[in-house]
């Protein structure tokens, strides 16, 4: 037991100090490039996700409209689209073309 107590009681020697100040240590060009790539990939993923969500929502709206027309029902949201068809203008009331 005295050997274990002697080892535990021994004071550790101080670690060697660095000759470079901590202020001068930076990630450098490699760190900048890595963070820039992470940022670009994140932005591209967010844009792609937004586009896919929007596309899914528009497809659901169109599916609902087609099902309502098949049943013979028309909703108030269909009114501008029908007026646009009567006028010959496809850009009025048709929000499915937005991207």
Secondary structure, DSSP 8 states (H G I E B T S, - for coil): -HHHHHHHHS--------SS-GGG---HHHHHHHHHHHHHHHHHHHHHHHHHHHHHHHHHHHHHHHHHHHHT---GGGHHHHHHHHHT-SSSS-GGG--
